[in-house]
Amino acid sequence: GWYRTRLKLNNPFPNGRTLLHFDGAGQKAQVFVGLDQVGEHVGGYDQWDMDITKAANRALTNDWSKGTVPVAVRCDNSRDAESIPSDLSDFTRYGGLYRHVSLVYVPAISLERVHIEPLLTPDRKATVKILSRFYNPTASKYRVELTINISDPEGKVIQTAALTKLPWAGMKEITAFEIASPQLWSPKTPALYGCAVTLKTSAGEQQLDEPFGLRSVAWVEHGPFKLNGERLLLRGTQYHEDHAGVGAAVPDEVVRRTFQQIKDMGANFVRLAHYQQSPLVLDLCDQLGLLVWEEIPWCRGGLGGPRYQQQCRDMLGNMIDQHFNHPAVILWGLGNENGWPGDFENFDTNAIRAFMIQLNDQAHRLDPLRQTCIRYCPFCQDVPDVYSPSIWAGWYSGQYVEYRAALEKAIKSVPHFFHAEWGGDSQAGRFSETPEKFLGKVAIGQGTAERGSAYKSKGGSARASKDGDWSESYVCDLFDWYLKEQEQMTNLTGTAQWIFKDF
């Protein structure tokens, strides 16, 4: 798909840079300005910038420009086995510009990223470090003056700092301070502080505003989850960026309505399946008080070669870098169902495990304060900090009365357990007087995992997904049983139901 427009540029900064900022473009994108290809991006879900300054200036010198700059973006979501996500994943790899694209003007040297590292001390004080890095493509030597203003959740400025230095490369700490009596972020009180960093040079002025929250997280070994020192049962669901009639190009007002519905339902947790999502989604989770598991789209199929693996590393790095400041995020997901083969002739579990270890190390290097996780890859279950096995008692196998025993077994099997993906399907409006009648065919004690072809409508042992009536009556009974068991287990971290709405 091709997207074309003409831009009338008016950069206010002398020798400033003109950027196109993409919130996401699927799955591969090439950017053309005038007759020149200025760059490309691989990965359908992370944010990225394209500097079009030189090409735009060149295009304006041509008679055919007529004072405007022709811009074209080519998006391609045709299958490439050496890229993620796999076609074996159960979601659509949409193409096109399904998220916002912004025209951005910045000075010759600008702030590219600000990271905020808050840490609660045992005496309930908060220490906060502010780090930043520059975008300086021409290696400008302007002296930079940075001013940092920190405001509390009511908007009152509580900390200020300033420094003047020559520009540096990479991320560097610019100030640190302590908050003696912090207002803590939680699902009940999602208090957000503000950090405004202003850059001034002889080339111009720029300001970045970054909200942040103060909270502590603890995963008790073989036990519950704690937020700010107190046990919190994570009551969750999961969200795909998908809506009827628009695919992945979900309008902002629909995203806002959906996440308010998730909050109103009583959830305090959401897993963002199975890829980095738009800035608006993360902002809403911060504002509403929804804790987040966010993951990269390494989902099923096996492990490809160097290009495939580099894309995984790039997308993990981008996700952490871009969503670092969101207090809602507590888990970085490294993959999903990676024990599911099919894309490559060679399915090497040792190679997959070794690469999972690489990703785990990368995530901890980039963000030492958050935990890592994966869902359902038994030969990698000891790699991340938090693991979710497959437990579908009463749907893909077994009976739902076996749910609690399956949870207890899983909690003992890994240091930190979370149950992502549970539930069942139903046909809206279908009801039954005898929804459990088929259970007489389903053997107890045969396990509760999704195995082999359990998702298919034929073959294999008796199960609800094949032999049940797909009524709302049955699925409500299953949900009621699961929720009752979850609420009674003091050693359970939490769960996330699959899925909040159809996709």
Secondary structure in CASP SS format (residue, H / E / C, confidence):
PFRMAT SS
TARGET T0000
AUTHOR 0000-0000-0000
METHOD secondary structure of the structure
MODEL  1
G C 1.00
W E 1.00
Y E 1.00
R E 1.00
T E 1.00
R E 1.00
L E 1.00
K C 1.00
L C 1.00
N C 1.00
N C 1.00
P C 1.00
F C 1.00
P C 1.00
N C 1.00
G C 1.00
R E 1.00
T E 1.00
L E 1.00
L E 1.00
H E 1.00
F E 1.00
D C 1.00
G C 1.00
A C 1.00
G E 1.00
Q C 1.00
K E 1.00
A E 1.00
Q E 1.00
V E 1.00
F E 1.00
V E 1.00
G C 1.00
L C 1.00
D E 1.00
Q E 1.00
V E 1.00
G E 1.00
E E 1.00
H E 1.00
V E 1.00
G C 1.00
G C 1.00
Y C 1.00
D C 1.00
Q C 1.00
W E 1.00
D E 1.00
M E 1.00
D E 1.00
I C 1.00
T H 1.00
K H 1.00
A H 1.00
A H 1.00
N H 1.00
R H 1.00
A H 1.00
L H 1.00
T C 1.00
N C 1.00
D H 1.00
W H 1.00
S H 1.00
K C 1.00
G C 1.00
T C 1.00
V E 1.00
P E 1.00
V E 1.00
A E 1.00
V E 1.00
R E 1.00
C E 1.00
D E 1.00
N C 1.00
S C 1.00
R C 1.00
D C 1.00
A C 1.00
E C 1.00
S C 1.00
I C 1.00
P C 1.00
S C 1.00
D C 1.00
L C 1.00
S C 1.00
D C 1.00
F C 1.00
T C 1.00
R C 1.00
Y C 1.00
G C 1.00
G E 1.00
L C 1.00
Y C 1.00
R C 1.00
H C 1.00
V E 1.00
S E 1.00
L E 1.00
V E 1.00
Y E 1.00
V E 1.00
P C 1.00
A C 1.00
I C 1.00
S E 1.00
L E 1.00
E E 1.00
R E 1.00
V E 1.00
H E 1.00
I E 1.00
E E 1.00
P E 1.00
L E 1.00
L E 1.00
T C 1.00
P C 1.00
D C 1.00
R C 1.00
K C 1.00
A E 1.00
T E 1.00
V E 1.00
K E 1.00
I E 1.00
L E 1.00
S E 1.00
R E 1.00
F E 1.00
Y E 1.00
N C 1.00
P C 1.00
T C 1.00
A C 1.00
S C 1.00
K C 1.00
Y C 1.00
R C 1.00
V E 1.00
E E 1.00
L E 1.00
T E 1.00
I E 1.00
N E 1.00
I E 1.00
S E 1.00
D C 1.00
P C 1.00
E C 1.00
G C 1.00
K C 1.00
V E 1.00
I E 1.00
Q E 1.00
T E 1.00
A E 1.00
A E 1.00
L E 1.00
T E 1.00
K E 1.00
L C 1.00
P C 1.00
W C 1.00
A C 1.00
G C 1.00
M C 1.00
K E 1.00
E E 1.00
I E 1.00
T E 1.00
A E 1.00
F E 1.00
E E 1.00
I E 1.00
A C 1.00
S C 1.00
P C 1.00
Q C 1.00
L C 1.00
W E 1.00
S C 1.00
P C 1.00
K C 1.00
T C 1.00
P E 1.00
A C 1.00
L C 1.00
Y E 1.00
G E 1.00
C E 1.00
A E 1.00
V E 1.00
T E 1.00
L E 1.00
K E 1.00
T E 1.00
S C 1.00
A C 1.00
G E 1.00
E E 1.00
Q E 1.00
Q E 1.00
L E 1.00
D E 1.00
E E 1.00
P E 1.00
F E 1.00
G C 1.00
L C 1.00
R C 1.00
S C 1.00
V E 1.00
A E 1.00
W E 1.00
V C 1.00
E C 1.00
H C 1.00
G C 1.00
P C 1.00
F E 1.00
K E 1.00
L E 1.00
N C 1.00
G C 1.00
E E 1.00
R E 1.00
L C 1.00
L C 1.00
L E 1.00
R E 1.00
G E 1.00
T E 1.00
Q E 1.00
Y E 1.00
H C 1.00
E C 1.00
D C 1.00
H E 1.00
A C 1.00
G C 1.00
V C 1.00
G E 1.00
A C 1.00
A C 1.00
V C 1.00
P C 1.00
D H 1.00
E H 1.00
V H 1.00
V H 1.00
R H 1.00
R H 1.00
T H 1.00
F H 1.00
Q H 1.00
Q H 1.00
I H 1.00
K H 1.00
D H 1.00
M C 1.00
G C 1.00
A C 1.00
N C 1.00
F E 1.00
V E 1.00
R E 1.00
L E 1.00
A C 1.00
H C 1.00
Y C 1.00
Q C 1.00
Q C 1.00
S C 1.00
P H 1.00
L H 1.00
V H 1.00
L H 1.00
D H 1.00
L H 1.00
C H 1.00
D H 1.00
Q H 1.00
L H 1.00
G C 1.00
L C 1.00
L E 1.00
V E 1.00
W E 1.00
E E 1.00
E E 1.00
I C 1.00
P C 1.00
W C 1.00
C E 1.00
R E 1.00
G E 1.00
G C 1.00
L C 1.00
G C 1.00
G C 1.00
P H 1.00
R H 1.00
Y H 1.00
Q H 1.00
Q H 1.00
Q H 1.00
C H 1.00
R H 1.00
D H 1.00
M H 1.00
L H 1.00
G H 1.00
N H 1.00
M H 1.00
I H 1.00
D H 1.00
Q H 1.00
H C 1.00
F C 1.00
N C 1.00
H C 1.00
P C 1.00
A C 1.00
V E 1.00
I E 1.00
L E 1.00
W E 1.00
G E 1.00
L E 1.00
G E 1.00
N E 1.00
E E 1.00
N E 1.00
G E 1.00
W E 1.00
P E 1.00
G C 1.00
D C 1.00
F C 1.00
E C 1.00
N C 1.00
F C 1.00
D C 1.00
T H 1.00
N H 1.00
A H 1.00
I H 1.00
R H 1.00
A H 1.00
F H 1.00
M H 1.00
I H 1.00
Q H 1.00
L H 1.00
N H 1.00
D H 1.00
Q H 1.00
A H 1.00
H H 1.00
R H 1.00
L H 1.00
D C 1.00
P C 1.00
L C 1.00
R C 1.00
Q E 1.00
T E 1.00
C E 1.00
I E 1.00
R E 1.00
Y C 1.00
C C 1.00
P H 1.00
F H 1.00
C H 1.00
Q C 1.00
D C 1.00
V C 1.00
P C 1.00
D C 1.00
V E 1.00
Y E 1.00
S E 1.00
P C 1.00
S C 1.00
I C 1.00
W C 1.00
A E 1.00
G C 1.00
W C 1.00
Y C 1.00
S E 1.00
G C 1.00
Q C 1.00
Y H 1.00
V H 1.00
E H 1.00
Y H 1.00
R H 1.00
A H 1.00
A H 1.00
L H 1.00
E H 1.00
K H 1.00
A H 1.00
I H 1.00
K H 1.00
S H 1.00
V C 1.00
P C 1.00
H C 1.00
F E 1.00
F C 1.00
H E 1.00
A E 1.00
E C 1.00
W C 1.00
G C 1.00
G C 1.00
D C 1.00
S C 1.00
Q C 1.00
A C 1.00
G C 1.00
R C 1.00
F C 1.00
S C 1.00
E C 1.00
T C 1.00
P C 1.00
E C 1.00
K H 1.00
F H 1.00
L H 1.00
G H 1.00
K H 1.00
V C 1.00
A C 1.00
I C 1.00
G C 1.00
Q C 1.00
G C 1.00
T C 1.00
A C 1.00
E C 1.00
R C 1.00
G C 1.00
S C 1.00
A C 1.00
Y C 1.00
K C 1.00
S C 1.00
K C 1.00
G C 1.00
G C 1.00
S C 1.00
A C 1.00
R C 1.00
A H 1.00
S H 1.00
K H 1.00
D H 1.00
G C 1.00
D C 1.00
W C 1.00
S C 1.00
E H 1.00
S H 1.00
Y H 1.00
V H 1.00
C H 1.00
D H 1.00
L H 1.00
F H 1.00
D H 1.00
W H 1.00
Y H 1.00
L H 1.00
K H 1.00
E H 1.00
Q H 1.00
E H 1.00
Q H 1.00
M C 1.00
T C 1.00
N C 1.00
L C 1.00
T C 1.00
G E 1.00
T E 1.00
A E 1.00
Q C 1.00
W C 1.00
I C 1.00
F C 1.00
K C 1.00
D C 1.00
F C 1.00
END
